[in-house]
Amino acid sequence: MHEMGIILHMANMLDETAKEQNLTKIGSVTLEVGEVSGIMTDLFVDCWNYFKVKHPVLAESELKLVTIPAVTALRTDPAALSPGMSLS
């Protein structure tokens, strides 16, 4: 369950940033998560909700997850393609 470790690291990093910037509250945090990252988003949100109450600056914050689609690239030697096929 690496979700918990990521959230804990984020919460600590946000605490430090808030202290440096003299912030008393963070309203929302937007995180881009790759589609094939292996992160279970529902569990990730549960972990956020658990940890945010332990960090006063995050207590009222909302976690916004943005999923980045996976991109598959195929690189092959055009000479290895079957007749009639092409790369485009």
C-alpha positions as CSV (number, residue, x, y, z in Angstrom):
1,M,0.0,0.0,0.0
2,H,2.3,2.8,-1.3
3,E,-0.7,5.2,-1.3
4,M,-0.2,5.8,2.5
5,G,3.5,6.5,2.1
6,I,2.9,9.0,-0.7
7,I,0.1,10.8,1.2
8,L,2.3,11.0,4.3
9,H,5.2,12.4,2.3
10,M,2.8,14.9,0.6
11,A,1.3,16.0,4.0
12,N,4.7,16.6,5.5
13,M,5.9,18.5,2.4
14,L,2.8,20.6,2.4
15,D,3.2,21.4,6.1
16,E,6.7,22.6,5.4
17,T,5.6,24.7,2.4
18,A,2.7,26.2,4.4
19,K,5.1,27.2,7.2
20,E,7.6,28.7,4.7
21,Q,4.8,30.7,3.1
22,N,3.1,31.7,6.3
23,L,-0.1,29.8,5.3
24,T,-2.6,28.7,7.9
25,K,-4.9,26.8,5.6
26,I,-4.7,25.0,2.3
27,G,-8.0,24.8,0.5
28,S,-7.2,22.1,-2.1
29,V,-4.4,20.0,-3.5
30,T,-4.4,18.9,-7.1
31,L,-2.3,15.8,-7.9
32,E,-1.7,14.4,-11.4
33,V,-1.6,10.6,-11.3
34,G,-0.6,8.5,-14.2
35,E,-3.1,5.9,-15.4
36,V,-0.6,3.1,-15.1
37,S,1.0,4.4,-11.8
38,G,-0.6,1.6,-9.8
39,I,-2.2,4.0,-7.4
40,M,-5.7,3.0,-6.3
41,T,-7.5,6.3,-6.4
42,D,-10.2,5.4,-3.9
43,L,-7.7,4.2,-1.4
44,F,-5.6,7.3,-2.1
45,V,-8.5,9.6,-1.2
46,D,-9.2,7.5,2.0
47,C,-5.6,7.9,3.1
48,W,-5.8,11.7,2.4
49,N,-8.9,12.0,4.5
50,Y,-7.2,10.1,7.3
51,F,-4.0,12.1,7.3
52,K,-5.4,15.6,6.7
53,V,-7.0,15.7,10.1
54,K,-3.6,15.1,11.6
55,H,-2.2,18.1,9.8
56,P,-4.0,21.3,10.9
57,V,-3.1,23.2,7.7
58,L,-4.8,20.5,5.6
59,A,-7.8,19.8,7.9
60,E,-10.3,21.4,5.6
61,S,-8.6,20.7,2.3
62,E,-9.9,18.8,-0.7
63,L,-7.8,16.4,-2.7
64,K,-8.3,16.7,-6.5
65,L,-6.9,13.8,-8.5
66,V,-6.3,14.3,-12.3
67,T,-5.6,11.1,-14.2
68,I,-3.0,11.3,-16.9
69,P,-3.8,8.8,-19.7
70,A,-1.2,6.2,-20.6
71,V,0.6,6.6,-23.9
72,T,1.9,3.6,-25.7
73,A,4.6,4.1,-28.2
74,L,5.6,1.4,-30.7
75,R,9.0,1.6,-32.2
76,T,9.8,-1.0,-34.8
77,D,11.9,-1.4,-37.9
78,P,9.6,-0.6,-40.9
79,A,11.4,-3.4,-42.8
80,A,10.0,-5.9,-40.2
81,L,6.4,-5.1,-41.1
82,S,4.2,-7.4,-43.1
83,P,3.6,-6.4,-46.7
84,G,0.9,-3.8,-46.9
85,M,1.4,-2.5,-43.4
86,S,2.9,0.9,-42.6
87,L,3.7,3.1,-39.5
88,S,1.7,6.2,-39.4
